[in-house]
Amino acid sequence: MPKRIEELLELQVKENAADLHINVGLPPMLRLHGGLTKIGNEVLTPEDTTNYMKAITSREHQEELQKIGGTDFGFAFKDLARFRVSVFKEKGHIAMSLRLIPYKFLTFEQIGLNEKTMKYLLTRPRGLILVVGPTGCGKTTTLASMIDWINQNLDRHLITIEDPVEYYHTHKRCIISQRELGVDVPTFEEALRRGLRQDPDVFLVGEMRDLATIEAAITAAETGHIVFATLHTTGAARTVDRIVNVFPVAQQEQIRVMLSVSLLAIVSQILLKRVDKPGRVAAFELMFATNSIQNLIRERKTYRIVSEIQTGGKMGMVTMDSFLMKLFREGKINLEDVLTYSYDPKSAKAELAAEGLIDKTMIDLEAEGAADMNMEGNHNG
């Protein structure tokens, strides 16, 4: 007989597993430190997964599941944690993914961000702060830490618009109004538009999904508010291009100008497996919208943003490559991850070899191999 859903959730919390996957034909699976681990060997039947779904899914969400084949919601489990749940149909059966959202907020130090840099950023009077990265890279956790820092240190009215509400914030120094899509308000755009009449200082937009939401977020940032939002992009340059390219060509010039004025910062992050101990560690790229970066955005020269970040170290800016190499020097990640996620793996390798941290012969052999290939190509030509 399979474990009860309560037992599975308790185990997920105990193991601090990021996700629980429930699928017909497999035992329940936990995502632990980036990998997947089976819970026992008992394979789940269609009846098992349906029972699990009914145990935690409201009637409204069950109706949505029947109607469109999927539903998303958040729920609190005892006083242990919250979960973000995605229920969906596959091959006619019920499947579920449950993301663990701990109640405890992490400090910037625990996440791997510099508190002094973040304090400078979060005390700006207005602007757009984007946290970007692939699914499951910890964007929500980073945003929750930023919101919690504001809540503890500043007097603000903070409105969050989420789908679903994940981290629950209690009022500390701030008034925090958390609005859930489909429950409190129909769309991100509507919530932002209405929110402007609710005396806000700070908005958190769960995700900038479409043109209308992006436009509303940029407008809110322009009109004297701090706006936090996420995007599924990697790197500051790609993020700017992605935002601009959402708009029709005729509007793109205007959006570049609006974005250059309203953008405060882009925090790009990825999660990597640790090699020094169990767990994962975040790597970041931090870009602040300096005058020169604002000009690059206006002049369609986003490809030069990375070199601007390199020269902005005094301000607290950092490239993904230098952050990855720092983690490698500290013995937290392996070389393969440095080279996989670097923008310029060749330069990263050369720098680490010059420091004696990796074998220089590796680079010499690669250079010889490349030269041989070139010669062969020229000979064939």
C-alpha positions in Angstrom: 0.0 0.0 0.0 1.5 3.4 -1.0 2.3 6.0 1.6 -0.3 8.6 2.5 0.1 12.1 1.0 0.8 13.5 4.5 3.8 11.0 4.9 5.2 12.0 1.5 4.9 15.8 2.3 6.5 15.3 5.7 9.4 13.4 4.1 9.8 16.1 1.5 10.0 18.8 4.3 12.4 16.6 6.4 14.7 16.0 3.4 14.3 19.6 2.2 13.6 18.2 -1.3 12.8 20.9 -3.8 10.0 18.9 -5.5 7.8 15.9 -5.2 6.7 14.1 -8.4 3.7 11.8 -8.5 3.1 9.9 -11.7 1.3 6.7 -12.7 3.7 3.8 -13.3 6.5 5.1 -11.0 7.0 5.3 -7.2 6.8 8.9 -5.8 10.0 10.7 -6.6 11.8 13.5 -4.7 14.1 16.1 -6.4 17.1 16.1 -4.0 20.2 18.3 -4.7 19.3 18.4 -8.4 18.8 14.6 -8.9 15.7 12.4 -8.6 15.3 9.9 -5.8 12.6 7.2 -5.5 10.5 6.9 -2.3 10.3 3.1 -2.0 9.7 0.8 -4.9 5.9 0.6 -5.0 4.6 1.8 -8.3 1.6 4.1 -8.3 -1.7 3.2 -10.0 -4.1 5.6 -11.6 -6.3 5.2 -8.5 -3.4 6.2 -6.2 -2.6 9.4 -8.1 -6.3 10.4 -8.2 -6.6 9.9 -4.5 -3.5 12.0 -3.8 -4.9 14.7 -6.0 -8.3 14.7 -4.3 -6.7 14.8 -0.8 -5.2 18.3 -1.5 -7.1 19.8 -4.4 -10.2 22.0 -3.8 -13.4 21.4 -5.8 -12.8 24.5 -7.9 -9.3 23.4 -8.9 -10.6 19.8 -9.6 -13.2 21.4 -12.0 -10.5 23.4 -13.7 -8.4 20.2 -14.1 -11.4 18.4 -15.7 -12.1 21.4 -18.0 -8.6 22.3 -19.3 -6.4 19.3 -18.2 -4.4 21.2 -15.6 -4.5 23.4 -12.5 -2.0 25.2 -10.3 -2.4 26.3 -6.6 -0.6 26.9 -3.4 -1.5 25.4 0.0 -0.1 25.3 3.6 0.8 22.0 5.1 0.4 22.0 8.9 2.8 24.6 10.2 5.7 23.0 8.4 5.7 24.6 4.9 3.8 25.8 1.9 3.7 24.0 -1.4 3.1 25.2 -5.0 1.2 22.5 -6.7 0.8 21.7 -10.4 -1.8 19.0 -11.2 -2.1 17.8 -14.8 -3.3 15.0 -17.0 -0.9 12.8 -18.9 -1.9 9.8 -21.0 -5.4 10.3 -19.4 -4.1 9.8 -15.9 -3.5 12.3 -13.0 0.0 13.5 -12.3 1.3 16.1 -9.8 4.4 18.2 -9.1 4.7 19.8 -5.7 7.3 22.5 -5.1 8.4 23.0 -1.5 8.3 26.6 -0.3 9.9 26.8 3.2 8.4 29.2 5.8 11.8 30.6 6.7 13.3 33.4 4.6 16.9 33.3 3.7 19.3 36.2 4.3 21.3 37.6 1.4 24.4 36.0 2.9 22.7 32.6 2.9 21.7 33.1 -0.8 25.2 34.3 -1.8 24.4 38.0 -2.4 26.3 40.9 -0.9 24.0 42.7 1.6 25.6 46.1 1.1 25.0 45.9 -2.6 21.4 44.7 -2.2 20.7 47.4 0.4 21.8 50.1 -2.1 19.5 48.6 -4.7 16.4 48.1 -2.5 16.5 51.6 -1.1 16.2 53.3 -4.5 13.0 55.4 -4.8 11.8 53.8 -8.1 12.6 51.4 -10.9 12.3 47.9 -12.3 14.3 45.1 -10.7 14.2 41.8 -12.7 15.2 38.4 -11.3 15.8 36.1 -14.2 16.8 32.5 -14.8 15.6 29.1 -15.8 12.7 27.3 -14.0 13.6 26.0 -10.6 16.7 28.2 -10.2 15.5 29.9 -7.0 14.1 33.2 -8.4 11.1 33.0 -6.0 13.4 32.5 -3.0 15.6 35.5 -4.0 12.6 37.7 -4.5 11.1 36.6 -1.1 14.4 37.5 0.6 14.3 41.0 -1.0 10.7 41.5 0.0 11.5 40.3 3.6 14.5 42.7 3.8 12.2 45.7 2.8 9.6 44.4 5.2 12.1 44.4 8.1 13.9 47.7 7.3 11.6 50.2 5.5 8.1 51.7 5.9 6.4 50.8 2.7 3.1 49.6 1.2 4.0 46.5 -0.7 1.6 44.8 -3.2 2.4 41.3 -4.5 0.6 39.8 -7.5 1.3 36.1 -7.7 0.1 32.9 -9.4 -0.2 31.3 -6.9 0.9 33.1 -3.7 4.0 31.2 -2.5 5.9 32.7 0.4 3.5 34.3 3.0 4.7 37.6 4.3 3.4 39.0 7.7 3.3 42.7 8.3 6.5 43.9 9.9 7.4 47.5 9.1 5.5 47.3 5.9 1.9 46.8 5.0 1.9 43.8 2.6 -1.1 43.1 0.4 -0.7 39.7 -1.3 -3.1 39.1 -4.3 -3.5 35.8 -6.0 -4.4 35.5 -9.7 -7.8 33.8 -10.2 -8.7 34.3 -6.6 -8.2 38.0 -5.8 -7.8 39.5 -9.3 -8.1 38.1 -12.9 -4.8 39.2 -14.5 -1.4 40.7 -13.7 -2.2 43.7 -15.8 -5.5 44.4 -14.0 -3.8 44.0 -10.6 -1.1 46.5 -11.6 -3.6 49.0 -13.0 -5.8 48.8 -9.9 -2.8 48.8 -7.6 -1.7 52.2 -8.7 -4.8 53.6 -6.9 -4.0 51.7 -3.7 -1.1 54.0 -2.5 1.6 51.5 -3.2 5.4 51.9 -2.9 6.5 48.5 -4.1 5.0 46.0 -6.5 6.0 42.3 -6.9 4.8 40.9 -10.2 5.2 37.1 -10.1 6.0 36.8 -13.8 6.1 39.2 -16.8 4.3 36.8 -19.1 2.9 38.9 -21.9 3.0 42.3 -23.5 0.3 43.8 -21.4 1.9 42.8 -18.1 5.4 44.0 -19.3 4.0 47.4 -20.4 2.1 47.8 -17.1 5.2 46.9 -15.0 7.4 49.4 -16.9 4.8 52.1 -16.5 4.5 51.4 -12.8 8.3 51.6 -12.5 8.3 54.9 -14.4 5.7 56.5 -12.2 7.6 56.3 -9.0 7.4 52.7 -7.7 9.8 49.9 -7.2 8.7 46.9 -9.3 10.0 43.4 -8.9 9.4 40.8 -11.6 10.7 37.6 -12.9 11.4 36.3 -16.4 12.6 32.9 -17.8 15.7 34.3 -19.4 19.4 34.0 -18.7 21.7 37.0 -18.6 21.1 40.8 -18.6 21.6 41.3 -22.4 19.2 38.5 -23.4 16.6 39.7 -20.9 16.6 43.2 -22.4 16.3 41.8 -25.9 13.5 39.4 -24.8 11.4 42.3 -23.3 11.9 44.5 -26.4 11.1 41.7 -28.8 7.7 41.0 -27.2 6.5 44.3 -28.6 5.5 44.9 -32.2 8.4 46.4 -34.3 6.7 49.8 -34.4 6.8 50.0 -30.6 10.2 48.6 -30.0 12.1 52.0 -30.2 9.8 53.5 -27.6 10.1 50.5 -25.3 13.9 50.7 -25.5 13.7 54.3 -24.3 11.2 53.5 -21.5 13.2 50.4 -20.4 16.4 52.4 -20.3 14.8 54.9 -18.0 12.9 52.6 -15.7 15.3 49.6 -15.4 17.2 49.6 -12.1 18.9 46.1 -12.1 18.8 42.6 -13.5 19.8 39.7 -11.2 20.4 36.6 -13.3 20.8 33.3 -11.4 21.4 29.6 -11.8 21.5 26.8 -9.3 24.4 24.3 -9.3 25.1 21.1 -7.4 27.7 21.6 -4.6 30.8 19.4 -4.5 31.9 20.3 -1.0 28.7 19.1 0.8 25.1 18.0 -0.1 23.0 20.7 -1.5 23.0 23.3 -4.2 24.5 26.8 -4.5 23.4 29.8 -6.6 25.6 31.6 -9.1 24.6 35.2 -10.0 25.2 37.9 -12.6 24.4 41.4 -11.3 23.8 44.3 -13.6 22.9 47.8 -12.5 21.5 50.3 -15.1 24.3 52.8 -15.2 24.2 55.7 -17.6 26.4 53.8 -20.1 24.2 50.7 -19.9 21.1 52.9 -20.4 22.7 54.2 -23.6 23.5 50.7 -24.8 19.8 49.7 -24.3 18.6 52.8 -26.3 21.2 52.2 -29.0 20.5 48.5 -29.5 24.0 47.5 -28.3 23.0 45.0 -25.6 25.8 42.7 -26.8 28.2 45.1 -25.0 26.4 44.9 -21.6 28.6 42.0 -20.3 31.8 44.1 -20.8 30.1 47.0 -18.9 29.3 44.7 -16.1 33.0 43.6 -16.0 34.1 47.2 -15.5 31.3 47.9 -12.9 32.9 45.8 -10.1 33.3 48.8 -7.8 29.5 49.3 -7.9 28.9 45.7 -6.9 28.2 44.4 -10.5 29.5 40.9 -11.2 29.5 38.8 -14.4 28.3 35.2 -14.3 31.8 34.0 -15.4 33.6 35.7 -12.5 30.9 34.4 -10.0 31.3 30.9 -11.3 35.1 31.1 -11.0 34.8 32.4 -7.4 32.6 29.4 -6.5 35.2 27.1 -8.1 38.1 28.7 -6.2 36.1 28.2 -3.0 35.8 24.5 -3.8 32.0 24.7 -4.1 31.4 23.6 -7.7 33.2 21.5 -10.3 35.1 22.8 -13.4 32.6 21.2 -15.7 29.8 23.5 -14.4 32.1 26.6 -14.7 32.7 25.8 -18.4 29.1 24.8 -19.1 27.6 28.0 -17.7 30.3 30.6 -18.6 29.7 33.0 -21.4 33.4 32.7 -22.3 34.6 29.2 -21.2 37.9 29.6 -23.0 38.8 32.8 -21.1 37.6 31.2 -17.8 39.8 28.2 -18.4 42.8 30.3 -19.3 42.4 32.4 -16.1 42.1 29.4 -13.9 45.1 27.8 -15.6 47.2 30.9 -15.1 46.3 30.7 -11.3 47.5 27.1 -11.3 44.0 25.9 -10.3 43.7 23.6 -13.4 46.3 21.8 -15.5 47.7 24.1 -18.2 48.4 21.1 -20.4 44.6 20.8 -20.8 44.5 24.1 -22.6 47.7 23.4 -24.6 46.2 20.1 -25.8 42.9 21.8 -26.8 44.8 24.5 -28.6 46.8 21.9 -30.5 43.6 20.0 -31.4 42.0 23.2 -32.7 45.1 24.0 -34.8 45.2 20.5 -36.2 41.5 20.8 -37.2 42.2 24.2 -38.9 45.1 22.8 -40.8 43.0 19.8 -41.9 40.2 22.1 -43.0 42.7 24.3 -45.0 44.2 21.1 -46.6 40.8 19.8 -47.6 39.9 23.2 -48.9 
